[in-house]
Structure formats: C-alpha cells, structure tokens
Amino acid sequence: MAPSATEIPRAAMEKPSKANIGVFTNPEHDLWVAEASPSVENIEKGDSLKPGEVTIGIKSTGICGSDVHFWHAGCIGPMIVKDTHILGHESAGVILAVHPSFLSTPPCPGLLRRYVNHPAIWCHKIGDMSFEDGACLEPLSVSLAAMQRAGVRLGDPVLICGAGPIGLITLLCCQAAGACPLVITDIDEGRLEFAKKLCPSATTFKVERVSAEESAKSIVAAFGGIEPAIAIECTGVESSVAAAIWAVKFGGKVFVIGVGKNEMTMPFMRLSVREIDLQFQYRYCNTWPRAIRLVQSGIIDMKKLVTHRFQLEDAVKAFETAADPKTGAIKVQIKKSSFPLSSENLTIFWRDSLPIHCTSTPPSRTSRSISLSLSGAYSSLIMSFAASRVLRRTAQLPIGRTTARFESTASKATEAARDTASKASEKATEYKSKASEGLSRVTSAAGPAISGAAKGVGNALGKIGGRTGRLIAFIERQIPPTIYYARVGLELSRLVFKGQSMTPPPVSTFQAYFQRAVKSVRNPAALLPSSANATPSNVLNQIRNLNTSQIVAGAVVGAELLGFFTVGEMIGRFKLIGYRGDTGAHH
C-alpha cells in the first residue's frame, strides 16, 4: 500500500486545490513559471513521499540576491545551473502530508512552488509567527552565523558594508547585541535612508568613487575617529572589501558574507602589517532555534524589510522588481494563497547549512539539534515547523512547461561561441595549472635535497680546527648580516626610487661598468697612474698632499656608508619595514 496522508487527523489537514507551479531558470538565463512536482494527485495519494519526508504547502517565499544571481549569471562559484532549475530557498508554509515512517541551490531544486516534499527532520516549530517573518528567518540565520563567528561583543565599534537585506538584518543584530558605534555603508542613498529609519542610532555613509584607502579614511571619520574593531562585509564587491580592510583597527577583523567574483585583488600588506583577520562565510548551521526565539520575543523585528509582495503567478515580475535597484525594493516576497489555513498549522523550512551535495541522509551535526523538535508523533508535525538550509534530493522529477516562457534575448549562435571560448580558456588554464604543479613538485623535491647537502657540508667544515676552522666560522658568521643588509639595501633603494620617481639606468650602462670592472681585475696595475709611482713613499706623499675638498668628499662618503648601515640596523631592530630576520643577524 502506498504511503498515505490519511493517517494524520483530517481536521488538521488542508486539501490542495490548485495545480502545483514553480519558478524556473536554466543555463540560457530564461525565467518562467510552469508546472512543478509533486502534483496535486501525488499529494492526495501520498505516493511521492519518501521515508522521513513531509509535503508542505508553501505560503510565502522571499527572493534572495542569490536567486537573482542564479538567474542572471547562472552560477555562484561552484554552484552552477546546468539544467532546468527551480529557484527559492526562503520559504514558509503548512504541512499537508506526512510519510507513515516518519535541499536548494543547483543542482538541488528549490522551494519557489506551491507544494514541495521536504525532510521532516529539518522542520522547526514557529508558533503563531507570520509567514513573512518565517521566510525572513533564512537571511536572519545568515546574520546570526556571522555575528557568532565574527565575535561581535557589547560596545564593539562595527562597520557594516552594504545596506541590502543581509546588511540591514546584520545591522539589527549588531544593535541588539549592544555594538556601538554602528556605521553602515552603501552606494544607494535610498537604501541608506531606509537603514536610518530602521536603526536611527546607526550612522550611514554613502560610498563615493574614490580609492579604497581614501574611502576608509572617510569611514573612520564617520565613526568619530574610531577605527572599527570588526567590519562585516555584505556585498562581496572588491572595492568594498578593500575599504573594509583599510578601515579596521590593528588586530581587527573583516568578516565577508557577500558573494563576489571568483578572484579579486585586495591590499595584502595592509592585512599583514596590521595583523587583520580576513574571514569568510559560505553557509551556517544550527541557527534556527535562536532565530525563532529572537523574532518571537520581538528583539529582532523584520516586518519593515518586506517592501514588495507578489502572487506566485506573477513571479517573473517579482524577480524583475528584485533585480532592479530603481524600484527601491529591499525584500520581495512571493505569496501563495491556494488553500485556507488554521492558526496552529504554520511551518517554515528552507535550505540546510552545510555544503551542497544531494543526499537523503542529513549530516549528524545538523540532525542532532533539529531532531529534538520532532520528539512527538504525528501531532507534533501538524503544528508549525521550520526546516534548514538546502533541500537535498537524489532525483529530479519530470517537469512540464505549460505556461508562458520568457526567452533570453541572446541568440543561440552567441551562446555557442561563448561556450566554445569558455571551454578553450578552461583547457588553457588546466594545462597551465598542471605545468605549475609539476614545477612546484620539482622545486619542493629539490629544495630539501639542496638544503640538506649544504647543511652537511657546513657541519663537515665546522669540524675543521686551527686557522682554517676559524676562517670558516668567521665566514659563516658574516653570511646572516650580509643577507640582512642586502635586503635592507634593496628595500631602501626601492623606497628612494619610488619616492623620487626614479627609473633604473639602461642595461648598456651596467654593461659598460661591468666591462671596466673586469678589465681592472684582469690588470690591477692599471688602477694606478703608473708602476713607477706605485711605491709606498709616493702613496704616502699623495695622501699628505690631499686638499680640503678631497678630504671633505671622503668624509661625506664615509658618513654615507656609516649612515646606511646605522639606518639599516634601526629599520631592522624597530621593524619599520617588515623584515623578520634571525636574531643572530642583529648582533
């Protein structure tokens, strides 16, 4: 007998009345609404449920920035839309059916549809919370995980980069945690005005088109001269990450939530010399109980964040609104009112927090905290629940496209050419990577061998006694300071060249001096005016007859040499430039 939903009390069940539809995208960046699974017939029969699953009628779904990104770009890092894909992962709804036994980025299908089968073990009670608040628990989980990992504490000055939904919710969380002062940045004046209304105690800062370093100076000024201890970056934009790095204090932290390019440039030496921690977030785990308590207690109020609402049938228009900054949208939600509800039958669920892979068995660290909410029998499932962050499913059910489909404006020929170029680029990158890997292996293998041989020779020479042994020991002692002062010389030369806007002389000049030096070494007698004048008495007479200008010139050269090594010693001892040589080289 097929599993049936009739084993749940009928008074607690609501019968689906409309066909299941969902919001789809594909690698061609089309966006359309069409029939989705499970069908109404499958829901009524219960034959589409797997052990441990429940069927949920979704009531409200928020459009996340990642949903828009999957539609426009087709990927976020390794998560690639390779086939027809259902969007959505911020959803709330009601339980319609339960399997008797009692995941949503690509390639796992998402939640933007009327009905979906979902693992019951990833469901949580939300009581009388509204569907809109329930759907907002997903972005709240993002901020809570960031707060916990970044270590925001009472009285910390915190910089929040980006006044989108995640940035605004993070602002609310930092305010609730007692962080102060708070500064939030954005390029959009409208979003900054929204942030000020949402959190009047925060200071808003409009990002201008200046360098990251200059922007950071203005941000610190907005703090009243206080350098923030923590910067929570919510945009993933390269210039914003760089400005956060320049702004935080010595030993501070830049915590990046935002999704950005696969590769970006950042001020590495600023991170290094200021000992700034750069930390990233991909997902989150075990945040739902805290998120639900914060909303139910009124500590975090996200009702103002939902600025636009659409019906599921108008999902394409909803996505266009969310993707267009001119609309002033903060959080766009898609509502699904296909059947009546009872007040005690609220549920919320969405993606799991761990790295995506389609499997029917939840990871142990997630299931331990979530399974406690399922300790009752079916009666506990009739009540309101929330699930965590990735629908994990092993099979993609057939999907029919019966409604209007919005075709991409790009032609097939352009897409094919782009695909061919992309494959060629990937192949070239692969060959380059393999070559670099081979060179790295050779270097790593040869390095220890050369080092070991040199060490063995040094140990053998060190055992020699007498004058030869002392000479060898003296030479060994000179090697560290020689290397050290060579580094100091190179660094000082670099600073001088850069400060005076100097350019190195041409190669021909080096060749001319080199040839003269070689000739001098081959014929030392040529260094003196004549062999007849090279007697000791003549040399002493020349020294005695030095005039004042020659003596002054020699003194200047000596002073420059003395100053060079003195300044070099100061730079090394006070670590003004950044060399960290062995202490033995400084004495």
GIZIUR-V441036 format. One record per run of one state. SS is the DSSP state (a for helix, b for strand, c for the rest). FROM is the first residue (numbers start at 1). TO is the last residue. If there is no record, write none. Layout:
BEGIN
SS/FROM/TO
SS/FROM/TO
END
This chain:
BEGIN
c/1/4
a/5/7
c/8/9
a/10/12
c/13/20
b/21/25
c/26/30
b/31/35
c/36/39
a/40/45
c/46/52
b/53/62
c/63/64
a/65/72
c/73/74
b/75/76
c/77/78
b/79/80
c/81/84
b/85/86
c/87/89
b/90/98
c/99/112
b/113/113
c/114/114
b/115/119
a/120/122
c/123/123
b/124/124
c/125/130
a/131/150
c/151/157
b/158/161
c/162/164
a/165/176
c/177/181
b/182/186
c/187/188
a/189/198
c/199/202
b/203/206
c/207/211
a/212/222
c/223/229
b/230/233
c/234/237
a/238/247
c/248/252
b/253/256
c/257/267
a/268/273
c/274/276
b/277/280
c/281/287
a/288/296
c/297/302
a/303/305
b/306/311
a/312/323
c/324/324
a/325/327
c/328/330
b/331/335
c/336/346
b/347/351
c/352/363
a/364/374
c/375/377
a/378/382
c/383/388
b/389/389
c/390/404
b/405/406
c/407/411
a/412/462
c/463/465
a/466/499
c/500/506
a/507/522
c/523/523
a/524/527
c/528/535
a/536/544
c/545/547
a/548/573
c/574/582
a/583/586
c/587/587
END
